Amino acid sequence: MANAVPIMFQGTHSDAGKSVIVTAFCRIFAQDGWKTVPFKSQNMALNSYITIDGKEIGRAQGVQAEAAGVVATTDMNPILLKPNRGNQAQVVVHGKPFRNMEAGAYRQDFFQTGLKLIEEALGRLSEANDRIVIEGAGSPAEVNLNDRELVNMRVARMANAPVILIGDIEKGGVFASLVGTLQLMEPEDRDRVVGVIINKFRGDIRLLESGLEWFEKYTGKPVLGVIPYLPNLNIDAEDSVILNQYTSMQNSDKDIDIAVIQYPKISNFTDVDPFFVESDCHVRFITNGDQLKEPDLIILPGSKNTIEDYQFLQESGLARKIIDLHTKKKTKIFGICGGYQMMGRSIADPFGVESPLQLTDGLGLLPVETTITKEKKTVQSEGEISFCGKIFNVKGYEIHMGTSLVSQDSEILISTRLGLDGCKNKDETAAGTYFHGIFHNDDFREALINGIRVKKGLGPINDRVSFNLLREEAFDRLADHVRSHVKMDMIEQKMNEFKKRGIVK
């Protein structure tokens, strides 16, 4: 690969912090004046991002592009895998659905196609940029998969990229995981690793120093940084593994209680992120009826498998509890995408796109009938939402394989240049939309929360924070934090040496 100088970050396991560190380096290199882009050859995630031309990529790569100050393209994530049911995933190629494939068939039949897609995308990025920050997936030490992997060392070799290995000390056994990963690599791949970063450190660094010295002596690899845990970072998460940490990070002694339904195939859960920065909102992720209690707002987020996730609502007791709360307590319910579909009267999947079950009833909270279709709609959207007696300009994005027929006598929620979206009941206690990112619109979010406050007899809070401004500040905060705890001079030196010689001595 010519022109751009690459660097790749791999982890000893999933959730080691690769995405966040790649985001940090995208911002760092951009701050230093380099035209920088992120790259992840193959991503498996249900949280996705819509590019300006209406294509779908992993959410992490879209956020990393924002951190780098560039427009996201599908070259940054040419292959996206979206698990839907069992051992099957939807394969998205350059932002458009390719086909549903079983894991074994994907590994056997798609490998050569994927390899070519990755090489071409990487080549285009390299020709047009100064730096490429590449993210691996899982672990490069998956010896049972490495002969046909498409995301770790094969990509590093293709890009001629030096690799920094990340270990998560919060999980425990960080030295064992780093050493074990290095020892399971092929010698030529081990030579490509220029050093390691220990991530999410808490405590006294002096207690770690003897371990760092031992590691460098034992492996011959330098420790390029120890990054302390950084709390309250307002940057989108991608992997649903983070959901277990969401509620625990919050103070529950707040005025507004928000319950987010966490079904098995939850997608684009970052739609609710803006509520985490509101001083009066406590957000809980709920997996069964007993946990629901009596929240002020229930959010039904997106789903990759609407019918089967609706079955989960029924089996877990959540469906009955949600209907009871809405009927008896007038609890406000808001659905997004798949959640909006579940709020309707029925969901049909006549072509078996998502589920072998072709028809199910919905919650019946909105006069909507949904049919799952073979074609996926992916588009950035904007329009005007009518809510709380006011009209607000809103922006968002749509990702769905379904169309919803709304009764003519219903109240439309959003008017767009291309038509109408969503609906609500007369007292606005039930509302749904296909707009992901609806709560990222500050004025609308403020009106929604203040409406709940007034219902509870509380005074409104005006002039709330701008979530988008906070996110820009978070990119800078993250970059400054990582820059101050890694050996940037040594990393730059390794990158340039590797670019010239192709191997680190």
VEXDREN-2710 file (C-alpha; in Angstrom, 1 decimal):
% VEXDREN-2710
k/r/px/py/pz
1/MET/0.0/0.0/0.0
2/ALA/1.4/3.4/-1.0
3/ASN/1.3/6.9/0.5
4/ALA/-0.5/6.7/3.8
5/VAL/1.4/5.7/6.9
6/PRO/-0.6/3.0/8.7
7/ILE/-0.8/1.9/12.3
8/MET/-2.9/-1.1/13.5
9/PHE/-4.4/-1.7/17.0
10/GLN/-5.3/-5.3/18.0
11/GLY/-6.5/-6.6/21.3
12/THR/-6.0/-9.7/23.4
13/HIS/-9.8/-10.1/23.4
14/SER/-13.0/-8.4/22.5
15/ASP/-13.8/-5.2/24.5
16/ALA/-10.1/-4.5/25.2
17/GLY/-10.7/-0.9/24.2
18/LYS/-9.6/-1.0/20.5
19/SER/-12.4/1.1/19.2
20/VAL/-11.8/3.9/21.7
21/ILE/-8.1/3.9/21.3
22/VAL/-8.4/4.0/17.5
23/THR/-10.8/7.0/18.0
24/ALA/-8.2/8.7/20.1
25/PHE/-5.4/8.2/17.6
26/CYS/-7.7/9.4/14.7
27/ARG/-8.2/12.7/16.7
28/ILE/-4.5/12.9/17.7
29/PHE/-3.2/12.6/14.2
30/ALA/-5.9/15.0/12.9
31/GLN/-4.8/17.5/15.6
32/ASP/-1.2/17.1/14.4
33/GLY/-2.2/18.1/10.9
34/TRP/-2.4/14.7/9.2
35/LYS/-5.3/13.7/6.9
36/THR/-6.4/10.6/8.8
37/VAL/-8.9/7.9/8.3
38/PRO/-10.0/4.9/10.3
39/PHE/-10.3/1.4/8.8
40/LYS/-11.8/-1.9/10.0
41/SER/-11.9/-4.5/7.3
42/GLN/-14.7/-6.6/8.8
43/ASN/-16.9/-5.5/11.7
44/MET/-19.6/-7.5/13.5
45/ALA/-22.0/-5.2/15.2
46/LEU/-25.7/-4.3/15.4
47/ASN/-24.9/-0.6/16.0
48/SER/-24.4/0.9/12.6
49/TYR/-23.8/4.3/11.1
50/ILE/-25.3/5.8/7.9
51/THR/-22.9/7.6/5.6
52/ILE/-23.8/10.7/3.7
53/ASP/-24.7/8.7/0.6
54/GLY/-27.1/6.4/2.6
55/LYS/-24.7/3.4/3.1
56/GLU/-24.4/1.4/6.3
57/ILE/-21.1/0.8/8.1
58/GLY/-20.1/0.0/11.7
59/ARG/-20.9/2.7/14.1
60/ALA/-17.4/2.8/15.5
61/GLN/-15.9/3.6/12.1
62/GLY/-18.4/6.4/11.6
63/VAL/-17.6/7.9/15.0
64/GLN/-13.8/7.5/14.3
65/ALA/-14.2/9.4/11.0
66/GLU/-15.9/12.2/12.9
67/ALA/-13.0/12.2/15.4
68/ALA/-10.6/12.5/12.5
69/GLY/-12.7/15.3/10.9
70/VAL/-13.4/13.5/7.7
71/VAL/-16.6/12.2/6.0
72/ALA/-17.3/8.5/6.6
73/THR/-17.3/6.2/3.6
74/THR/-17.8/2.5/3.1
75/ASP/-14.1/2.1/2.4
76/MET/-13.5/2.5/6.1
77/ASN/-15.6/-0.6/6.8
78/PRO/-16.2/-2.6/3.6
79/ILE/-17.7/-5.6/5.3
80/LEU/-20.2/-5.4/8.1
81/LEU/-21.8/-8.5/9.7
82/LYS/-25.1/-8.0/11.5
83/PRO/-26.2/-11.1/13.5
84/ASN/-29.9/-11.8/13.0
85/ARG/-30.7/-15.3/14.3
86/GLY/-29.0/-18.5/15.4
87/ASN/-25.7/-18.9/13.6
88/GLN/-26.6/-16.5/10.8
89/ALA/-25.7/-12.9/10.0
90/GLN/-26.6/-10.4/7.3
91/VAL/-23.5/-9.7/5.3
92/VAL/-23.4/-6.0/4.3
93/VAL/-20.9/-5.2/1.6
94/HIS/-19.9/-1.5/1.0
95/GLY/-23.0/-0.4/2.9
96/LYS/-25.6/-2.6/1.1
97/PRO/-27.0/-6.0/2.1
98/PHE/-25.3/-8.8/0.2
99/ARG/-27.0/-11.9/1.7
100/ASN/-27.7/-13.8/4.9
101/MET/-25.0/-16.4/5.5
102/GLU/-24.2/-19.1/8.1
103/ALA/-20.9/-18.7/9.9
104/GLY/-19.4/-21.8/8.2
105/ALA/-20.6/-20.8/4.7
106/TYR/-19.2/-17.2/5.2
107/ARG/-15.8/-18.5/6.2
108/GLN/-15.7/-21.0/3.3
109/ASP/-17.3/-19.2/0.5
110/PHE/-16.8/-15.5/1.1
111/PHE/-13.1/-15.5/2.0
112/GLN/-11.6/-14.7/-1.4
113/THR/-14.4/-12.1/-2.2
114/GLY/-13.8/-10.5/1.1
115/LEU/-10.0/-10.4/0.7
116/LYS/-10.4/-8.6/-2.6
117/LEU/-12.9/-6.1/-1.2
118/ILE/-10.6/-5.3/1.7
119/GLU/-7.5/-4.9/-0.4
120/GLU/-9.2/-2.5/-2.8
121/ALA/-10.7/-0.4/-0.1
122/LEU/-7.4/-0.2/1.8
123/GLY/-5.7/0.8/-1.4
124/ARG/-8.1/3.7/-2.1
125/LEU/-7.8/5.0/1.4
126/SER/-4.0/4.8/1.3
127/GLU/-3.8/6.8/-1.9
128/ALA/-5.9/9.7/-0.6
129/ASN/-4.7/10.1/3.0
130/ASP/-1.6/10.6/5.2
131/ARG/-2.5/8.2/8.0
132/ILE/-4.7/5.1/8.4
133/VAL/-5.6/3.9/11.9
134/ILE/-6.6/0.3/11.5
135/GLU/-8.7/-1.6/14.1
136/GLY/-8.6/-5.4/14.5
137/ALA/-11.3/-7.6/15.9
138/GLY/-11.4/-10.1/18.8
139/SER/-7.9/-11.5/19.2
140/PRO/-5.1/-12.3/16.7
141/ALA/-4.4/-15.5/18.6
142/GLU/-7.6/-17.4/17.5
143/VAL/-5.5/-20.3/16.1
144/ASN/-8.6/-22.1/15.0
145/LEU/-9.6/-19.2/12.7
146/ASN/-6.4/-17.6/11.5
147/ASP/-6.0/-19.6/8.3
148/ARG/-9.0/-17.6/6.8
149/GLU/-9.3/-14.6/9.0
150/LEU/-10.0/-11.2/7.4
151/VAL/-9.5/-8.7/10.1
152/ASN/-6.2/-9.1/12.1
153/MET/-2.7/-10.1/11.0
154/ARG/-3.7/-10.7/7.4
155/VAL/-4.8/-7.1/7.2
156/ALA/-1.7/-5.9/8.9
157/ARG/0.4/-7.7/6.4
158/MET/-1.7/-6.4/3.5
159/ALA/-1.3/-2.8/4.7
160/ASN/2.3/-3.4/5.9
161/ALA/1.2/-1.9/9.2
162/PRO/3.0/-2.1/12.5
163/VAL/0.8/-3.5/15.2
164/ILE/0.2/-2.3/18.8
165/LEU/-1.3/-4.9/21.0
166/ILE/-3.9/-3.7/23.6
167/GLY/-4.5/-5.5/26.9
168/ASP/-7.3/-4.6/29.3
169/ILE/-6.0/-4.7/32.9
170/GLU/-9.6/-4.2/34.3
171/LYS/-10.4/-7.8/33.3
172/GLY/-7.4/-9.2/35.3
173/GLY/-4.5/-11.3/34.1
174/VAL/-3.2/-8.6/31.7
175/PHE/0.4/-9.9/31.5
176/ALA/-0.8/-13.5/30.9
177/SER/-3.1/-12.4/28.1
178/LEU/-0.5/-10.2/26.4
179/VAL/2.3/-12.8/26.7
180/GLY/0.0/-15.6/25.7
181/THR/-1.3/-13.7/22.6
182/LEU/2.3/-12.9/21.5
183/GLN/3.4/-16.5/22.0
184/LEU/0.5/-17.9/19.9
185/MET/1.4/-15.7/16.9
186/GLU/3.4/-16.8/14.0
187/PRO/7.0/-15.5/14.3
188/GLU/6.6/-13.0/11.3
189/ASP/3.4/-11.7/12.9
190/ARG/5.1/-11.4/16.3
191/ASP/7.8/-9.3/14.7
192/ARG/5.2/-7.0/13.4
193/VAL/4.1/-6.1/16.9
194/VAL/6.0/-2.9/17.9
195/GLY/4.8/-2.8/21.5
196/VAL/1.8/-3.0/23.8
197/ILE/-0.6/-0.7/25.5
198/ILE/-2.2/-1.5/28.8
199/ASN/-5.7/0.0/28.9
200/LYS/-8.3/0.9/31.6
201/PHE/-5.8/1.1/34.5
202/ARG/-7.0/2.1/37.9
203/GLY/-4.7/2.6/41.0
204/ASP/-1.1/3.4/41.8
205/ILE/1.1/3.1/38.7
206/ARG/4.1/2.4/41.0
207/LEU/2.6/-1.0/41.9
208/LEU/2.6/-1.9/38.2
209/GLU/6.2/-0.9/37.4
210/SER/7.9/-4.1/38.3
211/GLY/5.4/-6.0/36.1
212/LEU/6.1/-3.6/33.2
213/GLU/9.9/-4.2/33.6
214/TRP/9.4/-7.9/33.7
215/PHE/7.2/-7.9/30.6
216/GLU/9.6/-5.9/28.5
217/LYS/12.5/-8.1/29.5
218/TYR/10.6/-11.3/29.0
219/THR/9.0/-10.4/25.6
220/GLY/11.5/-7.9/24.2
221/LYS/8.4/-5.7/23.4
222/PRO/8.2/-2.1/24.8
223/VAL/5.2/-1.0/26.9
224/LEU/4.1/2.0/24.8
225/GLY/1.7/3.3/27.4
226/VAL/-0.5/2.6/30.4
227/ILE/-3.8/4.4/29.9
228/PRO/-5.8/5.1/33.1
229/TYR/-9.6/4.4/33.0
230/LEU/-11.4/7.5/31.7
231/PRO/-14.9/7.8/33.1
232/ASN/-18.0/9.6/31.6
233/LEU/-16.7/9.6/28.1
234/ASN/-19.6/10.7/25.8
235/ILE/-18.6/8.8/22.8
236/ASP/-20.8/6.2/21.1
237/ALA/-20.3/2.6/22.2
238/GLU/-20.6/-0.1/19.5
239/ASP/-20.7/-3.5/21.1
240/SER/-23.7/-4.4/23.2
241/VAL/-21.3/-5.9/25.8
242/ILE/-21.0/-2.4/27.1
243/LEU/-24.7/-2.3/28.1
244/ASN/-24.0/-4.2/31.4
245/GLN/-21.9/-1.1/32.4
246/TYR/-24.4/1.6/31.4
247/THR/-26.7/1.6/34.4
248/SER/-24.0/0.9/36.9
249/MET/-22.2/4.1/35.9
250/GLN/-25.2/6.2/36.9
251/ASN/-26.5/7.8/40.0
252/SER/-30.1/6.6/40.4
253/ASP/-31.1/9.5/42.7
254/LYS/-32.5/11.7/39.8
255/ASP/-35.8/13.1/38.9
256/ILE/-36.6/11.2/35.7
257/ASP/-36.5/7.4/35.5
258/ILE/-36.0/6.1/31.9
259/ALA/-36.3/2.4/31.2
260/VAL/-34.8/1.1/27.9
261/ILE/-35.9/-2.4/26.9
262/GLN/-32.8/-4.5/26.2
263/TYR/-34.0/-7.4/23.9
264/PRO/-31.5/-10.0/22.6
265/LYS/-31.1/-8.4/19.2
266/ILE/-31.1/-4.8/20.3
267/SER/-29.5/-2.5/17.7
268/ASN/-28.4/1.2/17.7
269/PHE/-28.8/1.4/21.4
270/THR/-26.7/4.6/21.3
271/ASP/-29.9/6.4/20.4
272/VAL/-30.4/6.8/24.1
273/ASP/-26.9/8.2/24.8
274/PRO/-28.0/11.8/25.1
275/PHE/-30.1/11.0/28.2
276/PHE/-26.9/10.0/30.0
277/VAL/-25.6/13.6/30.0
278/GLU/-28.8/15.0/31.3
279/SER/-28.5/16.0/35.0
280/ASP/-32.0/14.9/35.9
281/CYS/-32.2/11.6/33.9
282/HIS/-31.4/8.1/35.2
283/VAL/-31.3/5.4/32.4
284/ARG/-31.9/1.7/33.1
285/PHE/-31.6/-1.2/30.7
286/ILE/-34.3/-3.7/31.3
287/THR/-34.4/-7.4/30.4
288/ASN/-37.5/-8.7/32.3
289/GLY/-40.8/-7.5/33.6
290/ASP/-39.8/-7.5/37.3
291/GLN/-37.1/-4.9/36.6
292/LEU/-39.5/-2.4/34.9
293/LYS/-41.2/-1.0/38.0
294/GLU/-42.9/2.4/37.2
295/PRO/-40.5/4.5/35.0
296/ASP/-41.4/7.9/33.7
297/LEU/-40.4/7.0/30.1
298/ILE/-40.1/3.6/28.4
299/ILE/-38.0/3.5/25.3
300/LEU/-38.2/0.6/22.8
301/PRO/-35.0/0.8/20.8
302/GLY/-34.1/-0.7/17.4
303/SER/-33.9/-4.4/16.8
304/LYS/-32.2/-6.6/14.2
305/ASN/-35.0/-9.2/14.5
306/THR/-38.3/-7.4/15.4
307/ILE/-40.6/-10.4/15.5
308/GLU/-38.3/-12.6/17.7
309/ASP/-37.5/-9.6/20.0
310/TYR/-41.2/-9.0/20.3
311/GLN/-41.6/-12.7/21.3
312/PHE/-38.9/-11.9/24.0
313/LEU/-41.1/-9.1/25.3
314/GLN/-44.0/-11.5/25.7
315/GLU/-42.0/-14.3/27.2
316/SER/-40.2/-12.0/29.7
317/GLY/-43.4/-10.5/30.9
318/LEU/-42.4/-7.1/29.6
319/ALA/-45.2/-6.8/27.0
320/ARG/-47.9/-7.1/29.6
321/LYS/-46.2/-4.7/32.0
322/ILE/-45.6/-2.1/29.3
323/ILE/-49.3/-2.3/28.2
324/ASP/-50.5/-2.1/31.9
325/LEU/-48.3/0.9/32.6
326/HIS/-49.5/2.8/29.5
327/THR/-53.1/1.9/30.2
328/LYS/-53.3/2.5/33.9
329/LYS/-50.5/5.0/34.6
330/LYS/-50.4/6.8/31.2
331/THR/-46.6/6.1/31.2
332/LYS/-45.0/7.6/28.1
333/ILE/-43.7/5.0/25.6
334/PHE/-41.4/5.9/22.7
335/GLY/-40.3/3.4/20.0
336/ILE/-37.6/3.7/17.5
337/CYS/-37.4/1.6/14.3
338/GLY/-38.0/-2.0/15.4
339/GLY/-39.4/-0.6/18.7
340/TYR/-41.8/1.5/16.7
341/GLN/-42.8/-1.6/14.8
342/MET/-43.5/-3.5/18.0
343/MET/-45.8/-0.7/19.2
344/GLY/-48.1/-1.3/16.3
345/ARG/-51.0/-3.8/15.8
346/SER/-49.1/-6.4/13.8
347/ILE/-45.8/-7.3/12.3
348/ALA/-45.6/-9.6/9.2
349/ASP/-42.6/-11.2/7.7
350/PRO/-44.0/-13.0/4.6
351/PHE/-40.6/-13.6/3.0
352/GLY/-38.9/-14.9/6.2
353/VAL/-36.3/-12.1/6.0
354/GLU/-35.8/-12.0/9.8
355/SER/-37.8/-14.9/11.2
356/PRO/-39.6/-18.1/10.3
357/LEU/-42.6/-16.7/12.1
358/GLN/-44.5/-14.9/9.4
359/LEU/-47.0/-12.9/11.5
360/THR/-47.4/-11.7/15.1
361/ASP/-49.5/-9.2/16.9
362/GLY/-47.8/-6.1/18.3
363/LEU/-48.4/-4.2/21.6
364/GLY/-51.3/-2.3/19.9
365/LEU/-50.3/1.0/21.3
366/LEU/-50.2/2.7/17.8
367/PRO/-52.5/2.2/14.8
368/VAL/-49.6/0.7/12.7
369/GLU/-49.3/-2.5/10.6
370/THR/-45.7/-3.4/9.6
371/THR/-44.5/-5.7/6.8
372/ILE/-40.8/-6.8/6.8
373/THR/-39.5/-6.4/3.2
374/LYS/-36.5/-7.7/1.4
375/GLU/-35.1/-4.3/0.6
376/LYS/-33.4/-2.3/3.3
377/LYS/-33.8/1.5/3.6
378/THR/-30.7/3.3/4.7
379/VAL/-30.8/7.1/4.5
380/GLN/-29.9/10.2/6.4
381/SER/-33.2/12.0/7.2
382/GLU/-34.5/15.3/8.4
383/GLY/-37.9/16.9/9.0
384/GLU/-40.1/18.6/11.4
385/ILE/-41.5/16.8/14.5
386/SER/-44.7/17.9/16.2
387/PHE/-44.5/17.4/19.9
388/CYS/-45.5/19.1/23.1
389/GLY/-47.4/21.7/21.2
390/LYS/-44.4/22.8/19.2
391/ILE/-42.6/22.1/16.0
392/PHE/-38.9/21.1/16.1
393/ASN/-36.5/20.6/13.3
394/VAL/-34.9/17.2/13.7
395/LYS/-32.2/15.1/11.9
396/GLY/-31.6/11.4/12.1
397/TYR/-31.0/8.3/10.0
398/GLU/-33.0/5.3/9.0
399/ILE/-32.0/1.6/8.8
400/HIS/-34.9/-0.8/8.4
401/MET/-36.2/-3.7/6.3
402/GLY/-39.8/-2.9/6.7
403/THR/-42.7/-0.6/5.8
404/SER/-45.3/0.6/8.2
405/LEU/-48.9/1.4/7.2
406/VAL/-50.4/4.0/9.5
407/SER/-54.1/4.5/9.9
408/GLN/-55.4/7.7/8.2
409/ASP/-57.0/9.0/11.4
410/SER/-53.7/8.8/13.3
411/GLU/-51.5/11.8/14.2
412/ILE/-48.3/11.9/12.2
413/LEU/-45.1/12.5/14.2
414/ILE/-42.6/13.8/11.6
415/SER/-43.0/15.5/8.3
416/THR/-40.1/15.2/5.9
417/ARG/-39.3/16.5/2.5
418/LEU/-40.0/13.0/1.1
419/GLY/-43.1/12.2/3.1
420/LEU/-44.3/11.3/6.6
421/ASP/-42.7/9.2/9.3
422/GLY/-44.0/7.7/12.5
423/CYS/-47.1/8.5/14.5
424/LYS/-48.3/9.3/18.0
425/ASN/-51.6/9.0/20.0
426/LYS/-53.5/12.2/20.9
427/ASP/-52.1/12.7/24.4
428/GLU/-48.5/11.8/23.2
429/THR/-48.1/9.0/25.7
430/ALA/-47.3/6.7/22.8
431/ALA/-45.1/7.7/19.9
432/GLY/-42.8/5.9/17.4
433/THR/-40.5/6.8/14.5
434/TYR/-38.0/5.2/12.1
435/PHE/-35.6/8.1/12.9
436/HIS/-32.5/6.8/14.7
437/GLY/-30.8/9.7/16.5
438/ILE/-34.1/11.4/17.3
439/PHE/-33.0/12.1/20.9
440/HIS/-29.7/13.7/19.7
441/ASN/-31.8/16.7/18.7
442/ASP/-31.3/19.0/21.7
443/ASP/-34.5/21.1/21.4
444/PHE/-36.8/18.1/21.0
445/ARG/-35.1/16.2/23.8
446/GLU/-35.4/19.2/26.1
447/ALA/-39.2/19.5/25.4
448/LEU/-39.7/15.7/25.9
449/ILE/-37.9/15.7/29.3
450/ASN/-39.5/18.9/30.5
451/GLY/-42.9/17.6/29.5
452/ILE/-42.3/14.6/31.9
453/ARG/-41.1/17.0/34.6
454/VAL/-44.3/19.1/34.4
455/LYS/-46.4/15.9/34.6
456/LYS/-44.6/15.1/37.8
457/GLY/-45.1/18.5/39.2
458/LEU/-41.5/19.6/38.7
459/GLY/-40.3/22.8/37.1
460/PRO/-38.7/22.7/33.7
461/ILE/-35.0/22.9/33.1
462/ASN/-34.1/25.0/30.2
463/ASP/-30.8/25.7/28.4
464/ARG/-29.7/22.1/28.6
465/VAL/-26.4/20.9/27.3
466/SER/-25.7/20.4/23.6
467/PHE/-25.0/16.7/23.1
468/ASN/-23.1/17.3/19.9
469/LEU/-20.9/19.9/21.5
470/LEU/-20.2/17.6/24.3
471/ARG/-19.2/14.9/21.9
472/GLU/-16.7/17.2/20.2
473/GLU/-15.3/18.0/23.6
474/ALA/-15.1/14.3/24.4
475/PHE/-13.0/13.6/21.3
476/ASP/-10.5/16.2/22.4
477/ARG/-10.6/15.0/26.0
478/LEU/-10.0/11.4/24.9
479/ALA/-7.1/12.5/22.6
480/ASP/-5.5/14.6/25.3
481/HIS/-5.8/11.7/27.8
482/VAL/-4.3/9.1/25.5
483/ARG/-1.6/11.4/24.2
484/SER/-0.5/12.1/27.8
485/HIS/-0.2/8.4/28.7
486/VAL/1.5/6.9/25.7
487/LYS/4.9/7.3/24.2
488/MET/3.9/9.2/21.1
489/ASP/7.5/9.9/20.0
490/MET/8.3/6.2/20.0
491/ILE/5.1/5.3/18.2
492/GLU/5.8/7.8/15.5
493/GLN/9.3/6.5/15.2
494/LYS/8.1/2.9/14.9
495/MET/5.5/3.9/12.3
496/ASN/8.1/5.7/10.1
497/GLU/10.7/3.0/10.5
498/PHE/8.2/0.3/9.5
499/LYS/7.1/2.3/6.5
500/LYS/10.6/2.5/5.3
501/ARG/11.9/-0.9/6.1
502/GLY/8.7/-3.0/6.3
503/ILE/9.9/-4.8/9.5
504/VAL/10.7/-3.7/13.0
505/LYS/14.1/-4.8/14.3
END
